[in-house]
Structure formats: structure tokens, C-alpha cells
Amino acid sequence: MIRGDFLAITDAHKGEPWTPSTQPGWATRALAAMPLFSGIGRRHLRRVIKLIAVREYGDGVRVARLGSRGEAFHIVLDGKALVEVPGGHEIVLKPGDGFGELALIDGAPRAASVIASQGLITGRIARADFRRLIREEPAVAVGLLPGLVKTIRAIEGEAAPCIGAPAEEAVPSGGETGAANETITQGRELMGWMLALRHVPLFATFPQGHLRRVAKLFAVRRYRAGSVIVRQGDPGDSFCVLLDGTASVDRPGLEIPDLEAGHWFGELALIGEAPRAATVTARGDVAVARLSRSALRKLLKDEPRIALGLVDSLVALIRELQRQGR
């Protein structure tokens, strides 16, 4: 939950309705402080601001009900809101606080009830309006990606690096690459990559056409025994899939199993810049398929609608981490 009293409405403003047109600076600062919107540029942020509708609630009115479908995001403009969290916990939201931002993406059931108190006024963005905006302006969805990755990294904290493996039958073969790098662009290998990417959470919701375009960006590199594939602390700039061979994962204080063919790591590095969480070293000769952040960024610039699938996948990952209690 992000705190911020910069949106507090003083006595001089209480007689005036708060709207984006009368106080555009407040709206910009309020949204920019929310993790979901922190990566959106000002031009696109103005499009989001136009979706805000002001709502007033009498004391005791239930603004959101536990288990009901999440249909809107709210920023508290004045008054207070009491959040009743399962288990008996209560959180008081004050001006500048927001709730329900992930509901703008997936409309998942509310995780808590929210009750109005002390003359609550909120700025409300409806999910239907927001989804329509990002379909019409997919560049807005591109701007959501950094904030979603920051949220995931904050939830993960000091947990072990995220490593996954697609189903065995979906892993493309390393083959004989010959050169140090070879872009995978056609034939059975491309189809194999599309199938493999379906098992990576970041790409799980992609339509077939977008998945094909991403699959074409992979390049294969071979490493000899003892070579460092990625080093802890180095900038993370790519997503990697081990095609064949075995690699060790070293992070002080954690016991992490070796990687084998089909294991993947570093998918969040495609969007958010952060140092590598562990060192990965080839135990024998290995082949690694690599998708660079620069290649994905160029693709997003050429085809921003691909960001819609990434947004859905990242929100799904956040929900899963929350369910795991991380």
C-alpha cells in the first residue's frame, strides 16, 4: 500500500468538487505515486486521468465487498476508508492512498472489504474504461510494465531466484548450432519455441501471432564447462532457457538445485533493470537460448499491443505470489 499525504484536501477545497480538469497537477502526482502507473509517461498519464470520476460515500457505506468482483480502482481524495482484512486486521486509508489497482487489469475478487468513514471522497477509475483505453492506446500498457515488475520484486524480496521449467516435451533441442549465436526463426524449432514459451508465465497469455514474434528473437549460445552464464550482481538484461547440459546456481545462503534442459530464468530482466540474483555456471558443455531486453523493447516499440499480454501475465504472477504468501 503506497502512502502519500500530498493529495490531502484542505478546508479551502472542501467546498469544491475535485476533478482532473480543476486540479490536474494533483491527479498526475497521485497516479505517478502508485506502483502500477509509475512507468507511464505524462502524455499517456493524462489519458488515464481523464477516466477519473469523483465519488462521495456516506459514513458506513461499503465501497468494496470481500469476494465481489473488482471493477474499479480508487484514490482517496478526502475523508478515510477502513479496510477490513480477513483475520480481523484493519487498515485505515487516508488521502493519497489507493486501492484496487490490479482490479483494473484482471477484475479478480476483492481481497478485503472497504468501508467509508469521515466523509469519504474518492477518484474512481472503472475497469471497463481502463481496459478500453489500453486496447486503444497500447503504449499505455507498455508504461504499466515497469511498475508491475517492481511490485513482483518487492513481493519476492529475498526469496530464491525465480527458476522454472516447461513441460519436457515442449523443450526445443539445442541441436548443432555451429556459430556462437544463431537466431531461431523458422521450421520446427520455431514451433518448438512457441510451445515452450506457453509454459513460461510471462508469455502464457500471448495470442499465437505475438508468441511467434517473440520466439523469432531467441538466439542460441554455447558455453564450455566452467563458463559463467550469468554472474550475481551483474545487470540482468536477458531471459535464458537451458537447451541441453547442466548448470549450477550459486547464491550465498541458499541451496538451489542444478538447472537442466528446459529450465529458464531471468524473465523479469526483460522488463525491469535489476542485478542478477545468482551466478549460473555451466557444469559441462551447455547450450542456452537467450532473449535480450533490447530485442524485446524494439519489438514493443514496433508492436506495442504485445504489452497487453505481458500486463495480463505479470498481474497473474503477482496474484500467484500473493496466494503463496510471499
C-alpha positions as CSV (number, residue, x, y, z in Angstrom):
1,M,0.0,0.0,0.0
2,I,1.5,3.3,-1.0
3,R,1.1,6.2,1.4
4,G,1.2,9.9,0.4
5,D,-0.5,13.0,2.1
6,F,0.3,15.2,-0.9
7,L,-3.3,14.7,-2.1
8,A,-4.9,15.8,1.2
9,I,-7.7,18.3,0.6
10,T,-7.5,21.4,2.8
11,D,-10.5,23.3,4.2
12,A,-10.3,25.8,1.3
13,H,-11.0,23.0,-1.1
14,K,-13.7,21.1,0.7
15,G,-16.5,23.1,-0.8
16,E,-15.2,22.4,-4.4
17,P,-15.6,19.1,-6.2
18,W,-12.3,17.6,-7.1
19,T,-11.9,16.8,-10.8
20,P,-8.9,16.3,-13.1
21,S,-9.9,19.4,-15.0
22,T,-9.8,21.7,-12.0
23,Q,-6.7,20.2,-10.3
24,P,-4.7,18.3,-13.0
25,G,-1.4,18.6,-11.0
26,W,-2.9,16.6,-8.1
27,A,-4.1,13.9,-10.4
28,T,-0.7,13.5,-12.0
29,R,1.1,13.3,-8.7
30,A,-1.4,10.9,-7.3
31,L,-1.3,8.4,-10.1
32,A,2.5,8.6,-10.5
33,A,2.9,7.6,-6.8
34,M,1.0,4.4,-7.4
35,P,3.3,1.5,-8.4
36,L,1.0,0.5,-11.4
37,F,1.3,3.9,-13.0
38,S,4.9,4.8,-12.1
39,G,6.3,4.0,-15.5
40,I,3.7,5.8,-17.6
41,G,4.8,9.0,-19.4
42,R,3.0,12.2,-18.8
43,R,1.2,12.3,-22.2
44,H,-0.3,8.9,-21.6
45,L,-0.9,9.6,-17.9
46,R,-3.2,12.4,-19.0
47,R,-5.3,9.9,-20.9
48,V,-5.7,7.8,-17.7
49,I,-6.5,10.9,-15.6
50,K,-9.5,11.6,-17.9
51,L,-11.0,8.4,-16.8
52,I,-11.2,9.5,-13.1
53,A,-14.8,10.1,-11.8
54,V,-15.3,11.6,-8.4
55,R,-17.5,9.7,-5.9
56,E,-18.7,10.6,-2.5
57,Y,-19.7,8.0,0.1
58,G,-21.7,8.4,3.3
59,D,-20.2,7.1,6.5
60,G,-20.6,3.3,6.8
61,V,-21.2,2.7,3.1
62,R,-19.4,-0.3,1.8
63,V,-17.3,0.8,-1.2
64,A,-15.9,-2.7,-1.9
65,R,-17.1,-6.0,-0.6
66,L,-14.8,-9.0,0.2
67,G,-15.2,-11.6,-2.6
68,S,-17.1,-9.3,-5.0
69,R,-15.7,-8.7,-8.5
70,G,-13.1,-5.9,-8.6
71,E,-14.5,-3.4,-11.1
72,A,-12.6,-0.2,-10.2
73,F,-9.5,1.4,-8.7
74,H,-9.9,4.2,-6.1
75,I,-7.7,7.1,-4.9
76,V,-8.8,8.6,-1.5
77,L,-9.2,12.3,-2.0
78,D,-10.8,13.2,1.3
79,G,-12.1,11.5,4.4
80,K,-11.0,8.0,5.3
81,A,-11.6,4.4,4.3
82,L,-11.5,1.4,6.6
83,V,-10.1,-1.8,5.1
84,E,-11.4,-4.9,6.8
85,V,-8.8,-7.7,6.0
86,P,-9.8,-11.3,6.7
87,G,-8.4,-12.4,10.0
88,G,-9.5,-9.3,12.0
89,H,-6.9,-6.9,10.7
90,E,-7.9,-3.3,9.8
91,I,-6.1,-0.7,7.7
92,V,-7.1,3.0,7.6
93,L,-6.7,4.7,4.2
94,K,-6.1,8.4,4.2
95,P,-6.0,11.0,1.3
96,G,-3.4,9.9,-1.2
97,D,-3.8,6.2,-0.6
98,G,-5.2,3.9,-3.3
99,F,-6.8,0.5,-3.5
100,G,-7.8,-1.9,-6.2
101,E,-5.3,-1.1,-8.9
102,L,-4.8,-4.7,-10.0
103,A,-8.5,-5.0,-10.5
104,L,-8.1,-2.6,-13.4
105,I,-6.4,-5.5,-15.2
106,D,-8.0,-8.7,-14.1
107,G,-11.2,-7.9,-12.2
108,A,-10.3,-10.5,-9.6
109,P,-12.5,-10.9,-6.5
110,R,-11.8,-8.3,-3.8
111,A,-9.4,-9.5,-1.1
112,A,-10.9,-7.2,1.6
113,S,-13.9,-5.0,2.3
114,V,-13.6,-1.2,2.2
115,I,-16.0,1.0,4.3
116,A,-16.3,4.7,4.0
117,S,-15.6,6.9,7.0
118,Q,-15.4,10.7,7.8
119,G,-16.9,11.9,4.5
120,L,-15.0,9.7,2.1
121,I,-14.4,11.1,-1.4
122,T,-12.5,9.0,-4.0
123,G,-11.3,9.3,-7.5
124,R,-12.6,6.2,-9.2
125,I,-11.4,4.6,-12.5
126,A,-13.6,1.9,-13.8
127,R,-12.0,-1.3,-15.1
128,A,-14.1,-1.3,-18.3
129,D,-12.9,2.2,-19.2
130,F,-9.3,1.4,-18.4
131,R,-9.3,-1.9,-20.4
132,R,-10.8,0.1,-23.4
133,L,-8.0,2.7,-23.1
134,I,-5.1,0.2,-23.1
135,R,-6.7,-1.6,-26.1
136,E,-7.0,1.8,-28.0
137,E,-3.6,3.1,-26.7
138,P,-1.3,0.0,-26.1
139,A,1.6,2.3,-25.4
140,V,-0.2,2.9,-22.0
141,A,0.1,-0.9,-21.4
142,V,3.9,-0.6,-22.2
143,G,4.1,2.0,-19.4
144,L,2.5,-0.3,-16.9
145,L,5.2,-3.0,-17.2
146,P,8.0,-1.4,-15.0
147,G,5.6,-0.8,-12.1
148,L,4.3,-4.4,-12.3
149,V,7.8,-5.8,-12.2
150,K,8.7,-3.6,-9.3
151,T,5.7,-4.9,-7.4
152,I,6.8,-8.5,-8.1
153,R,10.4,-7.9,-7.0
154,A,9.0,-6.2,-3.8
155,I,6.9,-9.3,-3.0
156,E,9.7,-11.7,-3.7
157,G,12.1,-9.8,-1.5
158,E,15.0,-12.0,-0.5
159,A,13.4,-15.2,-1.9
160,A,15.3,-17.6,-4.1
161,P,15.7,-16.6,-7.8
162,C,12.7,-17.5,-9.9
163,I,13.5,-20.6,-11.9
164,G,11.1,-22.6,-13.9
165,A,10.9,-25.5,-16.4
166,P,8.4,-26.0,-19.2
167,A,7.0,-29.5,-19.8
168,E,9.7,-31.8,-21.1
169,E,8.0,-32.4,-24.5
170,A,7.9,-28.7,-25.1
171,V,11.7,-28.0,-24.9
172,P,13.3,-27.4,-28.2
173,S,16.6,-29.2,-28.9
174,G,19.9,-27.4,-28.7
175,G,21.0,-29.0,-32.0
176,E,24.3,-28.3,-33.7
177,T,24.5,-24.5,-33.7
178,G,27.9,-24.2,-35.2
179,A,28.3,-20.5,-34.8
180,A,28.4,-18.9,-31.3
181,N,25.0,-17.3,-31.9
182,E,22.1,-18.4,-34.2
183,T,18.7,-16.7,-34.3
184,I,15.9,-19.2,-34.3
185,T,13.5,-18.1,-37.0
186,Q,11.7,-20.9,-38.8
187,G,10.6,-24.5,-39.1
188,R,10.2,-27.0,-36.3
189,E,12.5,-25.0,-33.9
190,L,10.2,-22.0,-34.1
191,M,7.1,-24.2,-33.4
192,G,9.0,-25.8,-30.5
193,W,9.8,-22.4,-29.1
194,M,6.2,-21.2,-29.3
195,L,5.1,-24.4,-27.4
196,A,7.9,-23.9,-24.8
197,L,7.0,-20.3,-24.2
198,R,3.5,-21.3,-23.4
199,H,4.9,-22.7,-20.1
200,V,6.7,-19.5,-19.1
201,P,4.3,-17.3,-17.0
202,L,5.4,-14.1,-18.7
203,F,4.2,-15.4,-22.1
204,A,1.4,-17.7,-21.0
205,T,-1.5,-15.4,-22.1
206,F,0.0,-14.4,-25.5
207,P,-2.0,-14.9,-28.7
208,Q,-0.4,-17.1,-31.3
209,G,0.8,-14.3,-33.5
210,H,2.6,-12.4,-30.7
211,L,4.1,-15.6,-29.4
212,R,5.6,-16.3,-32.9
213,R,7.2,-12.8,-33.0
214,V,8.8,-13.3,-29.6
215,A,10.0,-16.8,-30.5
216,K,11.9,-15.4,-33.5
217,L,14.0,-13.2,-31.2
218,F,15.8,-16.0,-29.4
219,A,19.5,-16.7,-30.2
220,V,21.4,-19.8,-29.2
221,R,24.8,-19.6,-27.5
222,R,27.1,-22.5,-26.4
223,Y,29.2,-22.4,-23.2
224,R,32.1,-24.7,-22.3
225,A,32.3,-26.4,-18.9
226,G,33.1,-23.9,-16.1
227,S,32.0,-20.9,-18.1
228,V,29.8,-18.4,-16.2
229,I,26.5,-17.9,-18.0
230,V,25.3,-15.1,-15.7
231,R,27.0,-13.6,-12.6
232,Q,25.3,-12.5,-9.4
233,G,25.3,-8.7,-9.3
234,D,25.8,-8.1,-13.0
235,P,23.0,-6.2,-14.8
236,G,20.2,-8.5,-15.8
237,D,19.5,-7.9,-19.5
238,S,18.1,-11.2,-20.9
239,F,15.8,-14.2,-20.4
240,C,17.6,-17.5,-20.7
241,V,16.5,-21.1,-21.4
242,L,18.9,-24.0,-21.0
243,L,18.6,-26.2,-24.1
244,D,21.0,-29.0,-23.1
245,G,23.6,-29.8,-20.5
246,T,23.6,-28.9,-16.8
247,A,24.3,-25.7,-15.0
248,S,24.8,-24.9,-11.3
249,V,23.1,-22.0,-9.5
250,D,25.1,-20.3,-6.7
251,R,23.6,-17.8,-4.3
252,P,25.2,-17.4,-0.8
253,G,22.9,-18.8,1.9
254,L,20.6,-20.7,-0.4
255,E,20.6,-24.3,-1.7
256,I,19.4,-24.2,-5.3
257,P,19.2,-27.4,-7.4
258,D,21.1,-27.6,-10.7
259,L,19.5,-26.5,-13.9
260,E,18.8,-29.0,-16.6
261,A,17.4,-28.8,-20.2
262,G,14.1,-26.8,-20.2
263,H,14.8,-24.7,-17.1
264,W,14.6,-21.0,-17.6
265,F,15.5,-17.9,-15.6
266,G,15.6,-14.1,-15.8
267,E,12.3,-13.4,-17.4
268,L,11.7,-10.2,-15.3
269,A,15.1,-8.9,-16.6
270,L,13.3,-8.4,-20.0
271,I,11.3,-5.5,-18.5
272,G,12.8,-4.2,-15.3
273,E,16.5,-3.4,-14.8
274,A,17.9,-5.2,-11.7
275,P,21.1,-7.1,-10.9
276,R,21.2,-10.9,-11.3
277,A,20.2,-12.6,-8.2
278,A,22.6,-15.6,-8.6
279,T,25.5,-16.9,-10.5
280,V,24.8,-19.6,-13.1
281,T,27.8,-21.7,-14.3
282,A,28.0,-24.4,-16.9
283,R,28.8,-27.8,-15.4
284,G,29.6,-29.3,-18.8
285,D,29.2,-28.0,-22.4
286,V,25.7,-26.4,-22.5
287,A,23.5,-24.6,-25.0
288,V,21.5,-21.6,-23.8
289,A,18.8,-19.8,-25.8
290,R,18.7,-16.1,-24.9
291,L,16.2,-13.3,-25.4
292,S,17.7,-9.9,-24.8
293,R,15.8,-7.0,-23.2
294,S,16.9,-4.7,-26.1
295,A,15.3,-7.0,-28.6
296,L,12.0,-7.2,-26.7
297,R,12.0,-3.4,-26.3
298,K,12.4,-2.9,-30.0
299,L,9.5,-5.4,-30.6
300,L,7.3,-3.5,-28.1
301,K,8.1,-0.2,-29.9
302,D,7.2,-1.7,-33.3
303,E,4.2,-3.7,-31.9
304,P,3.1,-2.2,-28.6
305,R,0.0,-4.4,-28.5
306,I,2.3,-7.2,-27.3
307,A,2.4,-5.3,-24.0
308,L,-1.2,-6.3,-23.3
309,G,-0.3,-9.9,-22.9
310,L,2.7,-9.0,-20.8
311,V,0.5,-6.9,-18.4
312,D,-2.0,-9.8,-18.0
313,S,0.8,-12.3,-17.3
314,L,2.6,-10.1,-14.8
315,V,-0.7,-9.4,-12.9
316,A,-1.4,-13.2,-12.8
317,L,2.2,-13.7,-11.4
318,I,1.5,-11.1,-8.7
319,R,-1.7,-12.9,-7.7
320,E,0.1,-16.2,-7.6
321,L,2.8,-14.8,-5.3
322,Q,0.1,-13.3,-3.1
323,R,-1.6,-16.7,-2.9
324,Q,1.7,-18.3,-1.9
325,G,2.0,-15.7,0.9
326,R,5.3,-14.4,-0.4
